[in-house]
Amino acid sequence: MGIRNFFERWFGKDKEYAPYTPEQEDKGNGKNENGAKMFCVDCKRQFLFEPGEQQFFKMKGLTPPKRCPNCRSKRKQFKRR
C-alpha cells in the first residue's frame, strides 16, 4: 500500500481507518483549515493534527500520530530513563 492510499484511508475515505467517528465531531468530517481532529489512545482527549505536522509526517513517510503531544512527550521521557 502506498503512502497516499494510507493517508486517504486514514483521514476518512474508509470509515474503518478513521481515527474518529462522525458522532464525536462537532462539524464536518473532522478536517478544517486548522487540521484534522484526532483522539489520543492514552488519555482519550481530542487533539489537533495540524497541517504543518501532516506535511512533516507525510514527507518522512510516518504514520499519523495516535497520541496527543502531551502523551507523546511523556512517552519519550519514559523511554529515555
C-alpha positions in Angstrom: 0.0 0.0 0.0 1.4 3.4 -0.9 1.6 6.3 1.5 -1.0 8.2 -0.5 -3.6 5.4 -0.2 -2.8 5.1 3.5 -3.5 8.8 4.2 -6.7 8.7 2.1 -7.9 5.8 4.2 -6.7 7.3 7.5 -8.4 10.6 7.0 -11.9 9.4 6.3 -12.2 7.7 2.9 -12.8 4.4 4.6 -14.5 4.8 8.0 -12.8 1.7 9.4 -9.5 3.5 9.4 -10.7 6.9 10.5 -9.4 8.0 14.0 -12.8 9.4 14.9 -16.5 8.9 14.4 -18.8 11.5 12.9 -20.9 11.5 16.1 -17.8 12.7 18.1 -17.1 15.6 15.8 -18.8 18.9 16.2 -18.7 19.7 12.4 -17.9 18.2 9.1 -15.5 15.3 8.6 -13.0 16.3 11.3 -10.9 18.3 8.9 -10.8 22.1 8.7 -8.4 24.8 7.7 -6.6 24.2 11.0 -6.0 20.5 10.6 -7.6 17.1 11.5 -9.1 16.4 14.9 -8.0 13.1 16.4 -8.3 11.2 19.7 -5.4 10.1 21.8 -5.2 6.4 22.5 -3.7 7.0 26.0 -5.7 9.9 27.5 -8.7 9.7 25.1 -8.7 13.5 24.7 -9.2 15.2 21.3 -6.2 16.9 19.7 -5.5 18.7 16.5 -3.2 17.2 13.9 -2.1 20.5 12.3 -1.4 20.9 8.6 2.4 21.5 9.2 2.6 18.3 11.2 0.7 16.5 8.5 3.1 17.6 5.8 6.1 16.6 8.0 4.7 13.2 8.8 3.9 12.6 5.1 7.3 13.9 3.9 9.1 11.5 6.4 6.8 8.6 5.5 5.5 8.3 9.1 2.0 7.2 10.1 -0.2 9.8 11.7 0.2 10.1 15.5 -2.0 8.1 17.8 -1.1 10.1 20.9 -1.6 13.8 21.7 1.5 16.0 22.0 1.5 15.7 25.9 1.3 12.0 25.9 4.0 11.8 23.2 6.4 13.8 25.2 5.6 11.8 28.4 6.2 8.6 26.5 9.5 9.9 25.1 10.7 10.9 28.6 9.7 7.5 30.0 11.7 5.7 27.2 14.8 7.7 27.9 15.1 6.5 31.5 
